[in-house]
Structure formats: structure tokens, C-alpha cells
Amino acid sequence: MADGSFGEALLTDLREFLDSSPDCFLVSDYHSHQYLYVNDTTCNMTGYSREELLEMEASKLTLQRRE
């Protein structure tokens, strides 16, 4: 494999796995609390689009507060 292609393939496989999961997966930045990734189940369960979720802070959906 060429440099980087293994890592790219791994990320693609991981994204496909998470998107097909019946569980919600959300990844947020530790400092900004901005969502970096949300899966399809999260969108379906919250009623927000992926774009809407990626623009909001984690505190909008959780009881987590910024300190």
C-alpha cells in the first residue's frame, strides 16, 4: 500500500462501521466542545441534520457544561 492509503482505508472502514451502528456516536473536541463527528443514528434520534450537529457545542444536547 502507498503511504497514507492504509490510514485512509482504516478511517473509511471506521466511519462506515460507526454510521451503520444502531447506537449514537458523537465525537467532540475537548477544548471547544464542538462536535467533530456524529453518526447517522445520532441524526435520526435527535432530529438534527449532520450539518446542524457539527455546528453546535456538546452542551446543547447534554448536561455537560463548559468550564
PyMOL commands that set and color helices and strands:
alter all, ss='L'
color gray80, all
select helices_A, chain A and resi 5-19+40-46+50-55+58-60
alter helices_A, ss='H'
color red, helices_A
select strands_A, chain A and resi 26-28+35-38
alter strands_A, ss='S'
color yellow, strands_A
deselect
rebuild
show_as cartoon
